Amino acid sequence: MGKSAVYILPNGKPLNSKDFNRYFEKKVLYSIRKFSMPRESKIKKSDHINDQVLIYLFEKFGFIKKNSRFIALSDSADDVSSGVVDSWFKDKEQDLSPVSKNKSRPLFLMTDQEISIYASLKGIKGTNKKKTMAREMLDKMEKSHPEVKRAIVQSYLQILEIRKH
């Protein structure tokens, strides 16, 4: 029998730590390719766990460039989904797209749970982002409706695609 599972994919497949690390890194690289994000960006440093993970990944892949005009944000699927819901309540449109003007979101498709597991496996420490009312609501919803945050992110991507045309 192999190592115990640290994460279970939505399809029910369990991943051990080695497989999870590979899954996480491939998914981040997929996001960068899919949304045509620049490979060289600068990252605003903070003690948030998402920022620390993004810095770790960009250093690992050689993507950090201090004088880049492009900034890589550490927004996760949780940030985007709660931002979408929050904008409904405030009736204020936000640009939460994976790539905009001079910003990209390489962790766009990753949940905070996945980011926390990856950080834990890599020994990366940091603080969690402050929860908004929208995020707390989505966290509660996700207990009975798994994947609700991902569904909001996918719907948001579809809306962005429709707006292009």
GROMACS elastic network, one bead per residue, 0.5 to 0.9 nm:
[ bonds ]
;  ai    aj funct       b0    kb
    1     4     6  0.86478   500
    2     5     6  0.88842   500
    2    16     6  0.80833   500
    3    15     6  0.89207   500
    3    16     6  0.58896   500
    3    17     6  0.79046   500
    4    14     6  0.84128   500
    4    15     6  0.79228   500
    4    16     6  0.57113   500
    4    17     6  0.80951   500
    5     8     6  0.70246   500
    5    14     6  0.53717   500
    5    15     6  0.50031   500
    5    17     6  0.70636   500
    5    20     6  0.87935   500
    6    14     6  0.74597   500
    6    15     6  0.60507   500
    6    16     6  0.53532   500
    6    17     6  0.59127   500
    6    20     6  0.73940   500
    6   117     6  0.76733   500
    7    13     6  0.85283   500
    7    14     6  0.58955   500
    7    15     6  0.53445   500
    7    16     6  0.70089   500
    7    17     6  0.80969   500
    7    20     6  0.69542   500
    7   114     6  0.81055   500
    7   117     6  0.80347   500
    8    11     6  0.78915   500
    8    12     6  0.57495   500
    8    13     6  0.55469   500
    8    15     6  0.59630   500
    8    16     6  0.89389   500
    9    12     6  0.52701   500
    9    13     6  0.52574   500
    9    14     6  0.62590   500
    9    15     6  0.74201   500
   10    13     6  0.74130   500
   10   146     6  0.85118   500
   10   147     6  0.78887   500
   11    14     6  0.89622   500
   14    20     6  0.89236   500
   15    18     6  0.78133   500
   15    19     6  0.54744   500
   15    20     6  0.54087   500
   15    23     6  0.86458   500
   16    19     6  0.53632   500
   16    20     6  0.59262   500
   16    21     6  0.85963   500
   17    20     6  0.50515   500
   17    21     6  0.61368   500
   17    22     6  0.86608   500
   17   118     6  0.85980   500
   17   121     6  0.70262   500
   18    21     6  0.53086   500
   18    22     6  0.64118   500
   18    23     6  0.86886   500
   19    22     6  0.51263   500
   19    23     6  0.60412   500
   19    24     6  0.85596   500
   20    24     6  0.59845   500
   20    25     6  0.85300   500
   20   114     6  0.89235   500
   20   117     6  0.87203   500
   20   118     6  0.76905   500
   21    24     6  0.51704   500
   21    25     6  0.61635   500
   21    26     6  0.84795   500
   21   118     6  0.64743   500
   21   121     6  0.79468   500
   21   122     6  0.86867   500
   22    25     6  0.53226   500
   22    26     6  0.59946   500
   22    27     6  0.84580   500
   23    26     6  0.52593   500
   23    27     6  0.60617   500
   23    28     6  0.86974   500
   24    27     6  0.51848   500
   24    28     6  0.63168   500
   24    29     6  0.87147   500
   24   110     6  0.79448   500
   24   114     6  0.75672   500
   24   115     6  0.82731   500
   24   118     6  0.73442   500
   25    28     6  0.51803   500
   25    29     6  0.61947   500
   25    30     6  0.84712   500
   25    57     6  0.77776   500
   26    29     6  0.50765   500
   26    30     6  0.59289   500
   26    31     6  0.85867   500
   27    31     6  0.62057   500
   27    32     6  0.86991   500
   27   107     6  0.86464   500
   27   109     6  0.76530   500
   27   110     6  0.78126   500
   28    31     6  0.50975   500
   28    32     6  0.63874   500
   28    33     6  0.87931   500
   28    57     6  0.87935   500
   28   106     6  0.59695   500
   28   107     6  0.60854   500
   28   108     6  0.82204   500
   28   109     6  0.75973   500
   28   110     6  0.76078   500
   29    32     6  0.50444   500
   29    33     6  0.62812   500
   29    34     6  0.85272   500
   29   106     6  0.77909   500
   30    33     6  0.51264   500
   30    34     6  0.58151   500
   30    35     6  0.83986   500
   30   106     6  0.89917   500
   31    34     6  0.50886   500
   31    35     6  0.59496   500
   31    36     6  0.80605   500
   31    37     6  0.78981   500
   31    98     6  0.83580   500
   31   105     6  0.85255   500
   31   106     6  0.60225   500
   31   107     6  0.75009   500
   31   108     6  0.72759   500
   31   109     6  0.70280   500
   32    35     6  0.56878   500
   32    36     6  0.58360   500
   32    38     6  0.73836   500
   32    39     6  0.74146   500
   32    98     6  0.89135   500
   32   104     6  0.85778   500
   32   105     6  0.83458   500
   32   106     6  0.58076   500
   32   107     6  0.88396   500
   33    36     6  0.50223   500
   33    37     6  0.64611   500
   33    38     6  0.87291   500
   33    39     6  0.88905   500
   34    37     6  0.78781   500
   35    98     6  0.65748   500
   35    99     6  0.67379   500
   35   104     6  0.88282   500
   35   106     6  0.89107   500
   36    39     6  0.87278   500
   36    99     6  0.78035   500
   37    40     6  0.87092   500
   37    72     6  0.89115   500
   37    98     6  0.81018   500
   37    99     6  0.64569   500
   37   103     6  0.86915   500
   37   104     6  0.61766   500
   37   105     6  0.81476   500
   37   106     6  0.76090   500
   38    41     6  0.66664   500
   38    63     6  0.85567   500
   38    70     6  0.74518   500
   38    72     6  0.88643   500
   38   104     6  0.78243   500
   39    58     6  0.86503   500
   39    61     6  0.88964   500
   39    62     6  0.83721   500
   39    63     6  0.52906   500
   39    64     6  0.80273   500
   40    58     6  0.84251   500
   40    62     6  0.78112   500
   40    64     6  0.54197   500
   40    65     6  0.54875   500
   40    66     6  0.88312   500
   40    68     6  0.68467   500
   40    70     6  0.75938   500
   40    71     6  0.88644   500
   40    72     6  0.88071   500
   41    58     6  0.85426   500
   41    63     6  0.63224   500
   41    64     6  0.53134   500
   41    65     6  0.53116   500
   41    66     6  0.72448   500
   41    67     6  0.81330   500
   41    68     6  0.53396   500
   41    69     6  0.71788   500
   41    71     6  0.52683   500
   41    72     6  0.57857   500
   41   103     6  0.86931   500
   41   104     6  0.85778   500
   42    63     6  0.82984   500
   42    64     6  0.55461   500
   42    65     6  0.53543   500
   42    66     6  0.52241   500
   42    67     6  0.70577   500
   42    68     6  0.57619   500
   42    69     6  0.76218   500
   42    70     6  0.63167   500
   42    72     6  0.60785   500
   43    51     6  0.77947   500
   43    54     6  0.79722   500
   43    55     6  0.68922   500
   43    58     6  0.88246   500
   43    64     6  0.73182   500
   43    65     6  0.85392   500
   43    66     6  0.80249   500
   43    70     6  0.87294   500
   43    71     6  0.56935   500
   43    72     6  0.53068   500
   43    73     6  0.67866   500
   43    74     6  0.84291   500
   44    51     6  0.76742   500
   44    55     6  0.89605   500
   44    71     6  0.74982   500
   44    72     6  0.77890   500
   44    73     6  0.76345   500
   45    48     6  0.84836   500
   45    51     6  0.64830   500
   45    52     6  0.76141   500
   45    55     6  0.78925   500
   46    49     6  0.84472   500
   46    51     6  0.62427   500
   46    52     6  0.73578   500
   46   126     6  0.85718   500
   47    50     6  0.85276   500
   47    51     6  0.69168   500
   47    52     6  0.66760   500
   47   125     6  0.81167   500
   47   126     6  0.50879   500
   47   127     6  0.59102   500
   47   128     6  0.85508   500
   48    51     6  0.53468   500
   48    52     6  0.63245   500
   48    53     6  0.87728   500
   48   125     6  0.84177   500
   48   126     6  0.50068   500
   48   128     6  0.55799   500
   48   129     6  0.62489   500
   49    52     6  0.50038   500
   49    53     6  0.61321   500
   49    54     6  0.85622   500
   49   115     6  0.78148   500
   49   116     6  0.73006   500
   49   119     6  0.73104   500
   49   124     6  0.74751   500
   49   125     6  0.63002   500
   49   127     6  0.53249   500
   49   128     6  0.58488   500
   49   129     6  0.78512   500
   50    53     6  0.51756   500
   50    54     6  0.61440   500
   50    55     6  0.86036   500
   50    74     6  0.54563   500
   50    75     6  0.74009   500
   50    76     6  0.77320   500
   50   107     6  0.82710   500
   50   112     6  0.77935   500
   50   115     6  0.66468   500
   50   116     6  0.80220   500
   50   119     6  0.84992   500
   50   126     6  0.79529   500
   50   127     6  0.85593   500
   50   128     6  0.77832   500
   50   129     6  0.82791   500
   51    54     6  0.50719   500
   51    55     6  0.60914   500
   51    56     6  0.85370   500
   51    73     6  0.77150   500
   51    74     6  0.53753   500
   51    75     6  0.86203   500
   51   126     6  0.83449   500
   52    55     6  0.51505   500
   52    56     6  0.61614   500
   52    57     6  0.86936   500
   52    74     6  0.87525   500
   52   119     6  0.82003   500
   52   124     6  0.68301   500
   52   125     6  0.73057   500
   52   126     6  0.66744   500
   53    56     6  0.50192   500
   53    57     6  0.61743   500
   53    58     6  0.85737   500
   53    74     6  0.83388   500
   53   115     6  0.72143   500
   53   116     6  0.87435   500
   53   118     6  0.78646   500
   53   119     6  0.62131   500
   53   122     6  0.89235   500
   53   124     6  0.68800   500
   53   125     6  0.87154   500
   53   126     6  0.89279   500
   54    57     6  0.51298   500
   54    58     6  0.60241   500
   54    59     6  0.84316   500
   54    72     6  0.82407   500
   54    73     6  0.82427   500
   54    74     6  0.62922   500
   54   106     6  0.79040   500
   54   107     6  0.76503   500
   55    58     6  0.51894   500
   55    59     6  0.60168   500
   55    60     6  0.84472   500
   55    64     6  0.78488   500
   56    59     6  0.52615   500
   56    60     6  0.61030   500
   56    61     6  0.87107   500
   56   124     6  0.82436   500
   57    61     6  0.61228   500
   57    62     6  0.82779   500
   57    63     6  0.82306   500
   58    61     6  0.51571   500
   58    62     6  0.56562   500
   58    64     6  0.55586   500
   59    63     6  0.62454   500
   59    64     6  0.61028   500
   60    63     6  0.78626   500
   61    64     6  0.83598   500
   62    65     6  0.83841   500
   64    68     6  0.83581   500
   65    68     6  0.54783   500
   66    69     6  0.88122   500
   67    70     6  0.87182   500
   68    71     6  0.73476   500
   69   102     6  0.65897   500
   69   103     6  0.87285   500
   70   101     6  0.84423   500
   70   103     6  0.55438   500
   70   104     6  0.74211   500
   71   102     6  0.62911   500
   71   104     6  0.63691   500
   71   105     6  0.86963   500
   72    75     6  0.89987   500
   72   102     6  0.87038   500
   72   103     6  0.57918   500
   72   105     6  0.57678   500
   72   106     6  0.68388   500
   73    76     6  0.89398   500
   73   103     6  0.67605   500
   73   104     6  0.59000   500
   73   106     6  0.71382   500
   73   107     6  0.79916   500
   74   104     6  0.86408   500
   74   105     6  0.60020   500
   74   106     6  0.69228   500
   74   107     6  0.59564   500
   74   108     6  0.78900   500
   75    78     6  0.77386   500
   75    79     6  0.54794   500
   75    80     6  0.67407   500
   75    96     6  0.88236   500
   75   105     6  0.58733   500
   75   106     6  0.78203   500
   75   107     6  0.60295   500
   75   108     6  0.60457   500
   75   110     6  0.88300   500
   76    79     6  0.50741   500
   76    80     6  0.63075   500
   76    81     6  0.85657   500
   76   105     6  0.76466   500
   76   106     6  0.82528   500
   76   107     6  0.50268   500
   76   109     6  0.64606   500
   76   110     6  0.54683   500
   76   111     6  0.56625   500
   76   112     6  0.63082   500
   76   115     6  0.82917   500
   77    80     6  0.50854   500
   77    81     6  0.59167   500
   77    82     6  0.83477   500
   77   107     6  0.73001   500
   77   108     6  0.52077   500
   77   109     6  0.52573   500
   77   110     6  0.54527   500
   77   111     6  0.50341   500
   77   112     6  0.73003   500
   77   149     6  0.65359   500
   77   150     6  0.65048   500
   77   152     6  0.87206   500
   77   153     6  0.64751   500
   78    81     6  0.52643   500
   78    82     6  0.59782   500
   78    83     6  0.82606   500
   78   108     6  0.86124   500
   78   109     6  0.89291   500
   78   110     6  0.79983   500
   78   111     6  0.56721   500
   78   112     6  0.61812   500
   78   135     6  0.71677   500
   78   138     6  0.83994   500
   78   139     6  0.87883   500
   78   149     6  0.62137   500
   78   150     6  0.81420   500
   78   153     6  0.86699   500
   79    82     6  0.53213   500
   79    83     6  0.58633   500
   79    84     6  0.85703   500
   79    96     6  0.88853   500
   79   108     6  0.84260   500
   79   111     6  0.85835   500
   79   112     6  0.84184   500
   79   135     6  0.76790   500
   80    84     6  0.61257   500
   80    85     6  0.86620   500
   80    96     6  0.60943   500
   80    97     6  0.83247   500
   80   108     6  0.73370   500
   80   149     6  0.83776   500
   80   152     6  0.83918   500
   80   153     6  0.66470   500
   80   156     6  0.88709   500
   81    84     6  0.51336   500
   81    85     6  0.63206   500
   81    86     6  0.84550   500
   81   134     6  0.86769   500
   81   135     6  0.79253   500
   81   138     6  0.81383   500
   81   148     6  0.86585   500
   81   149     6  0.54785   500
   81   150     6  0.75300   500
   81   151     6  0.85557   500
   81   152     6  0.56221   500
   81   153     6  0.56819   500
   81   156     6  0.83697   500
   82    85     6  0.50678   500
   82    86     6  0.57792   500
   82    87     6  0.83831   500
   82   132     6  0.77787   500
   82   133     6  0.85275   500
   82   134     6  0.52554   500
   82   136     6  0.85916   500
   82   137     6  0.86045   500
   82   138     6  0.69940   500
   82   149     6  0.79315   500
   82   152     6  0.88642   500
   83    87     6  0.59990   500
   83    88     6  0.86905   500
   83    94     6  0.75201   500
   83    96     6  0.74055   500
   83   134     6  0.76112   500
   83   135     6  0.81971   500
   84    87     6  0.51965   500
   84    88     6  0.65992   500
   84    93     6  0.82855   500
   84    94     6  0.75386   500
   84    96     6  0.77402   500
   84   134     6  0.88784   500
   84   152     6  0.78226   500
   84   153     6  0.83705   500
   84   156     6  0.78246   500
   85    88     6  0.51944   500
   85    89     6  0.66834   500
   85    90     6  0.88830   500
   85   134     6  0.61671   500
   85   135     6  0.83963   500
   85   138     6  0.86973   500
   85   152     6  0.86428   500
   86    89     6  0.52157   500
   86    90     6  0.62434   500
   86    91     6  0.82523   500
   86    92     6  0.84144   500
   86   132     6  0.83691   500
   86   133     6  0.79807   500
   86   134     6  0.55332   500
   86   135     6  0.83222   500
   87    90     6  0.50447   500
   87    91     6  0.54291   500
   87    93     6  0.57893   500
   87    94     6  0.66749   500
   88    92     6  0.68551   500
   88    93     6  0.79525   500
   89    92     6  0.79546   500
   89   134     6  0.86609   500
   90    93     6  0.85157   500
   94    97     6  0.88448   500
   95   100     6  0.75883   500
   96    99     6  0.82593   500
   96   100     6  0.82009   500
   96   105     6  0.86778   500
   96   156     6  0.87091   500
   97   100     6  0.63179   500
   97   104     6  0.80770   500
   97   105     6  0.78441   500
   97   108     6  0.85063   500
   97   156     6  0.82005   500
   97   157     6  0.74741   500
   97   160     6  0.75712   500
   98   103     6  0.81996   500
   98   104     6  0.56088   500
   98   105     6  0.50347   500
   98   106     6  0.72764   500
   98   107     6  0.87421   500
   98   108     6  0.61753   500
   98   109     6  0.89701   500
   98   157     6  0.86445   500
   99   102     6  0.76392   500
   99   103     6  0.58259   500
   99   105     6  0.64274   500
   99   106     6  0.87711   500
  100   103     6  0.53201   500
  100   104     6  0.63808   500
  100   105     6  0.89948   500
  101   104     6  0.84666   500
  104   108     6  0.87426   500
  105   108     6  0.52613   500
  105   109     6  0.88543   500
  106   109     6  0.78108   500
  106   110     6  0.86422   500
  107   110     6  0.52034   500
  107   111     6  0.80268   500
  107   115     6  0.84606   500
  108   111     6  0.81303   500
  108   153     6  0.84200   500
  109   150     6  0.75091   500
  109   153     6  0.77936   500
  110   113     6  0.81658   500
  110   114     6  0.62529   500
  110   115     6  0.67352   500
  110   150     6  0.87189   500
  111   114     6  0.52227   500
  111   115     6  0.63047   500
  111   116     6  0.86326   500
  111   149     6  0.81356   500
  111   150     6  0.80569   500
  112   116     6  0.59956   500
  112   117     6  0.85501   500
  112   128     6  0.89663   500
  113   116     6  0.51170   500
  113   117     6  0.62291   500
  113   118     6  0.86306   500
  114   117     6  0.51484   500
  114   118     6  0.61380   500
  114   119     6  0.85153   500
  115   118     6  0.51500   500
  115   119     6  0.60562   500
  115   120     6  0.85378   500
  116   119     6  0.50336   500
  116   120     6  0.60538   500
  116   121     6  0.85924   500
  116   124     6  0.89340   500
  116   128     6  0.89526   500
  117   120     6  0.50652   500
  117   121     6  0.61674   500
  117   122     6  0.86090   500
  118   121     6  0.51427   500
  118   122     6  0.61622   500
  118   123     6  0.84768   500
  118   124     6  0.82355   500
  119   122     6  0.51511   500
  119   123     6  0.58758   500
  119   125     6  0.68393   500
  119   126     6  0.87071   500
  120   123     6  0.50780   500
  120   124     6  0.60698   500
  120   125     6  0.75203   500
  121   124     6  0.77658   500
  122   125     6  0.89951   500
  128   131     6  0.86029   500
  131   134     6  0.80031   500
  131   135     6  0.58432   500
  131   136     6  0.63712   500
  132   135     6  0.51403   500
  132   136     6  0.62764   500
  132   137     6  0.86376   500
  133   136     6  0.51786   500
  133   137     6  0.62398   500
  133   138     6  0.87089   500
  134   137     6  0.51067   500
  134   138     6  0.62240   500
  134   139     6  0.86275   500
  135   138     6  0.50219   500
  135   139     6  0.60440   500
  135   140     6  0.86191   500
  136   139     6  0.50559   500
  136   140     6  0.63402   500
  136   141     6  0.86623   500
  137   140     6  0.52371   500
  137   141     6  0.62254   500
  137   142     6  0.86586   500
  138   142     6  0.59740   500
  138   143     6  0.87890   500
  138   148     6  0.75343   500
  138   149     6  0.70658   500
  139   142     6  0.51621   500
  139   143     6  0.67850   500
  139   149     6  0.85783   500
  140   143     6  0.55414   500
  140   144     6  0.75309   500
  140   145     6  0.88218   500
  141   144     6  0.57318   500
  141   145     6  0.57965   500
  141   146     6  0.78186   500
  141   148     6  0.73089   500
  142   147     6  0.65561   500
  142   148     6  0.57910   500
  142   149     6  0.73657   500
  143   146     6  0.60903   500
  145   148     6  0.59050   500
  146   149     6  0.80249   500
  146   150     6  0.88331   500
  147   150     6  0.51675   500
  147   151     6  0.61367   500
  147   152     6  0.87313   500
  148   152     6  0.62858   500
  148   153     6  0.87102   500
  149   152     6  0.51739   500
  149   153     6  0.62955   500
  149   154     6  0.86680   500
  150   153     6  0.50124   500
  150   154     6  0.60836   500
  150   155     6  0.85025   500
  151   154     6  0.50941   500
  151   155     6  0.60617   500
  151   156     6  0.84669   500
  152   155     6  0.50491   500
  152   156     6  0.60259   500
  152   157     6  0.86116   500
  153   157     6  0.62468   500
  153   158     6  0.87224   500
  154   157     6  0.50565   500
  154   158     6  0.63405   500
  154   159     6  0.87551   500
  155   158     6  0.50254   500
  155   159     6  0.62660   500
  155   160     6  0.86670   500
  156   159     6  0.50547   500
  156   160     6  0.62345   500
  156   161     6  0.86573   500
  157   160     6  0.50429   500
  157   161     6  0.62208   500
  157   162     6  0.87031   500
  158   161     6  0.50250   500
  158   162     6  0.62332   500
  158   163     6  0.86370   500
  159   162     6  0.50808   500
  159   163     6  0.61727   500
  159   164     6  0.87687   500
  160   163     6  0.51024   500
  160   164     6  0.64397   500
  161   164     6  0.52599   500
  161   165     6  0.70155   500
  162   165     6  0.55517   500
